[in-house]
Amino acid sequence: MRKKLVIFPHAGAIRSNYQVLEGILKARFDVVFIDYEKLYKQYNIMNMDQLVEQIKILLKDILDNEKLPAIFYGHSMGTYVLYALSSFLTERYGVDKLVYSDVRPPQYYHAMELANMDKFQQNQILENQYDFSEEIRAIPPLFEYFKGRLLEDLLILDTMEDYVFQKPVISKETKVLLLYSDYSASESLIDEWNRSIQTDEKIKSFYFKGGHYYFAEHSERTVELISS
């Protein structure tokens, strides 16, 4: 029996956007993807509270008979969903299995939900409102923040800041998943990483067309872009 890894995706994500992530992780875990859109349609969900309650029911069905602990992974808006579920999850499954992955704190997404403006305005206002480096230190202790945390031989990072923040110890065998939505930005981050990394190995990045993910692994070769 394998551990379950429950993925709470970013807002508006569809399962196909996560095929790369699932493909990498399914060799290690039984991956469960929380499909918000499917839940919205199936249960006529109108707000976040209803979504959270329905996810609780779903998780009970999935996890209650499990012998092994599950790992919960939130990305982008998924961190806010995890935050809303935190009391339920910690009481039922234990605090040590909550995994939070995002540079931005859950409060950021709560503010975004309340803001009556378009996405661009939200980002402009909220990114100026928060000093994320300070907010990171204020994240509730129930979350095991994913910066520099190795999941078996897998390391998941959102940006170079994740590497700089704790300088995780990585080896030639470590698989690295770098989450970034803009390849040009991702490329510069990988270049920076390659300059600062404490090994002769460099990072090789694979870009998946139409997706949100870059899978990077240690290689003596330079950054290589695969666009199809």
C-alpha positions as CSV (number, residue, x, y, z in Angstrom):
1,M,0.0,0.0,0.0
2,R,1.3,3.4,-0.9
3,K,0.9,6.8,0.7
4,K,-1.8,9.0,-0.7
5,L,-0.7,12.5,-1.9
6,V,-3.7,14.8,-2.1
7,I,-3.2,17.8,-4.5
8,F,-5.1,21.0,-4.0
9,P,-4.4,22.9,-7.3
10,H,-4.3,26.6,-8.2
11,A,-7.6,28.4,-9.0
12,G,-9.3,27.4,-12.2
13,A,-7.0,24.5,-12.8
14,I,-8.2,21.5,-14.7
15,R,-6.7,18.0,-14.3
16,S,-4.9,18.1,-17.6
17,N,-2.8,21.0,-16.4
18,Y,-1.5,18.7,-13.6
19,Q,-0.7,15.6,-15.7
20,V,3.0,16.4,-15.6
21,L,3.0,16.7,-11.8
22,E,0.9,13.6,-11.5
23,G,3.2,11.7,-13.9
24,I,6.3,12.5,-11.8
25,L,4.6,11.7,-8.5
26,K,2.6,8.7,-9.2
27,A,5.6,6.4,-9.1
28,R,5.9,7.2,-5.5
29,F,2.4,8.0,-4.3
30,D,-1.3,7.2,-4.9
31,V,-2.2,10.7,-6.3
32,V,-5.6,12.2,-5.5
33,F,-6.4,15.4,-7.4
34,I,-9.1,17.7,-5.9
35,D,-11.0,18.9,-9.0
36,Y,-12.8,22.1,-8.0
37,E,-14.6,22.5,-11.3
38,K,-16.0,19.0,-11.1
39,L,-17.2,19.6,-7.5
40,Y,-18.8,23.0,-8.5
41,K,-20.8,21.4,-11.2
42,Q,-21.7,18.2,-9.4
43,Y,-22.9,19.8,-6.1
44,N,-23.9,23.3,-7.4
45,I,-21.3,24.9,-5.1
46,M,-21.6,28.7,-4.9
47,N,-18.9,29.8,-2.4
48,M,-15.7,28.7,-0.6
49,D,-17.5,27.5,2.5
50,Q,-19.6,25.0,0.5
51,L,-16.5,23.9,-1.4
52,V,-14.6,23.2,1.9
53,E,-17.5,21.2,3.3
54,Q,-17.8,19.1,0.2
55,I,-14.1,18.4,0.2
56,K,-14.3,17.3,3.8
57,I,-16.9,14.6,2.7
58,L,-14.7,13.6,-0.2
59,L,-11.6,13.3,2.0
60,K,-13.5,11.1,4.5
61,D,-14.4,8.7,1.7
62,I,-10.9,8.7,0.4
63,L,-8.8,8.6,3.6
64,D,-10.8,7.2,6.5
65,N,-9.8,3.5,5.9
66,E,-6.2,4.3,5.0
67,K,-3.5,2.5,7.1
68,L,-0.8,5.0,6.0
69,P,-0.8,8.7,6.6
70,A,-1.6,11.0,3.7
71,I,0.3,14.0,2.5
72,F,-1.6,17.1,1.5
73,Y,-0.1,19.5,-1.1
74,G,-1.5,22.9,-1.8
75,H,-0.4,25.1,-4.7
76,S,-1.5,28.7,-5.2
77,M,-5.2,29.0,-4.3
78,G,-4.9,25.4,-3.1
79,T,-3.0,26.8,-0.1
80,Y,-6.0,28.8,0.9
81,V,-8.3,25.7,0.6
82,L,-5.8,23.8,2.7
83,Y,-5.8,26.6,5.2
84,A,-9.6,26.5,5.4
85,L,-9.4,22.7,6.0
86,S,-6.5,22.8,8.5
87,S,-8.4,22.2,11.7
88,F,-10.3,19.3,10.2
89,L,-7.2,17.8,8.7
90,T,-5.0,18.1,11.8
91,E,-7.7,16.7,14.1
92,R,-8.4,13.8,11.8
93,Y,-5.1,12.9,10.2
94,G,-2.4,14.7,12.2
95,V,-0.5,17.9,11.9
96,D,2.7,16.5,10.5
97,K,1.3,15.6,7.2
98,L,0.1,19.0,6.0
99,V,2.3,20.4,3.3
100,Y,2.1,24.0,2.2
101,S,3.8,25.2,-1.0
102,D,3.7,28.8,-2.0
103,V,5.8,31.9,-1.5
104,R,2.6,33.8,-0.7
105,P,0.7,33.2,2.6
106,P,-2.9,31.9,2.8
107,Q,-4.1,35.4,3.8
108,Y,-3.1,36.6,0.3
109,Y,-5.8,34.4,-1.3
110,H,-8.4,35.3,1.3
111,A,-7.8,39.0,0.4
112,M,-8.0,38.2,-3.3
113,E,-11.3,36.4,-2.8
114,L,-12.7,39.5,-1.1
115,A,-11.3,42.1,-3.5
116,N,-13.9,43.3,-6.1
117,M,-11.5,44.0,-8.9
118,D,-10.0,42.2,-11.8
119,K,-7.0,39.9,-11.4
120,F,-4.4,42.4,-12.6
121,Q,-5.6,45.0,-10.1
122,Q,-5.7,42.4,-7.4
123,N,-2.1,41.4,-8.1
124,Q,-0.9,45.0,-8.3
125,I,-2.5,46.0,-5.0
126,L,-1.8,42.9,-3.0
127,E,1.8,42.4,-4.1
128,N,2.5,46.0,-2.9
129,Q,0.5,45.4,0.3
130,Y,2.5,42.4,1.5
131,D,6.1,42.0,2.3
132,F,6.1,38.3,1.5
133,S,9.5,37.6,3.2
134,E,7.9,38.8,6.5
135,E,4.6,37.1,5.9
136,I,6.4,33.8,5.4
137,R,7.6,33.9,9.0
138,A,4.0,34.4,10.2
139,I,2.4,31.3,8.5
140,P,0.6,29.3,11.2
141,P,2.9,26.6,12.6
142,L,0.5,23.8,11.7
143,F,1.9,24.0,8.2
144,E,5.1,22.3,7.4
145,Y,6.3,24.9,4.9
146,F,7.6,23.2,1.8
147,K,10.7,25.5,1.3
148,G,13.7,23.2,1.1
149,R,11.7,20.1,2.2
150,L,12.6,16.8,0.5
151,L,9.8,14.5,-0.1
152,E,11.7,11.2,-0.3
153,D,14.1,12.0,-3.2
154,L,11.8,14.8,-4.6
155,L,12.2,18.5,-4.0
156,I,9.4,20.9,-5.0
157,L,10.2,24.6,-5.3
158,D,8.0,27.5,-6.4
159,T,10.8,29.9,-7.2
160,M,14.5,30.5,-6.7
161,E,13.5,32.2,-3.4
162,D,12.7,28.7,-2.1
163,Y,16.3,27.6,-2.7
164,V,17.8,30.8,-1.3
165,F,15.6,30.8,1.8
166,Q,16.9,27.5,3.3
167,K,19.5,26.3,0.9
168,P,18.3,22.7,0.8
169,V,20.9,19.9,0.6
170,I,20.5,18.2,-2.8
171,S,22.4,15.5,-4.5
172,K,22.8,14.2,-8.0
173,E,19.9,11.8,-7.3
174,T,17.5,14.5,-6.2
175,K,14.6,15.2,-8.6
176,V,13.6,18.9,-8.6
177,L,10.2,20.1,-9.7
178,L,10.3,23.9,-10.3
179,L,6.8,25.5,-10.5
180,Y,6.7,28.7,-12.6
181,S,4.2,30.1,-15.1
182,D,6.6,32.1,-17.3
183,Y,9.4,30.4,-19.0
184,S,11.6,33.5,-19.5
185,A,11.5,34.1,-15.8
186,S,12.0,30.4,-15.1
187,E,15.1,30.3,-17.3
188,S,16.7,33.2,-15.5
189,L,16.0,31.5,-12.1
190,I,17.5,28.3,-13.3
191,D,20.6,30.2,-14.5
192,E,20.9,31.8,-11.0
193,W,20.4,28.4,-9.4
194,N,23.2,26.9,-11.6
195,R,25.5,29.7,-10.5
196,S,24.8,29.2,-6.8
197,I,24.4,25.4,-6.5
198,Q,27.0,23.7,-4.3
199,T,27.8,20.9,-6.8
200,D,29.3,20.4,-10.2
201,E,25.9,19.2,-11.4
202,K,23.6,21.7,-13.3
203,I,19.9,21.9,-13.8
204,K,18.2,20.6,-16.9
205,S,14.8,22.1,-17.4
206,F,11.9,20.6,-19.4
207,Y,9.1,23.0,-20.4
208,F,5.8,21.3,-21.1
209,K,3.8,23.3,-23.7
210,G,0.5,24.6,-22.4
211,G,1.3,23.5,-18.8
212,H,2.2,25.2,-15.6
213,Y,5.2,23.1,-14.7
214,Y,8.9,22.8,-15.4
215,F,10.6,19.5,-14.4
216,A,14.2,20.1,-13.6
217,E,16.7,17.4,-12.9
218,H,20.5,17.4,-12.2
219,S,22.5,17.0,-15.4
220,E,25.9,18.0,-16.6
221,R,24.2,19.5,-19.6
222,T,23.0,23.1,-19.7
223,V,19.4,24.2,-19.6
224,E,17.5,22.7,-22.5
225,L,14.1,23.8,-23.6
226,I,11.7,21.2,-25.0
227,S,8.6,23.1,-26.3
228,S,6.4,20.3,-27.6
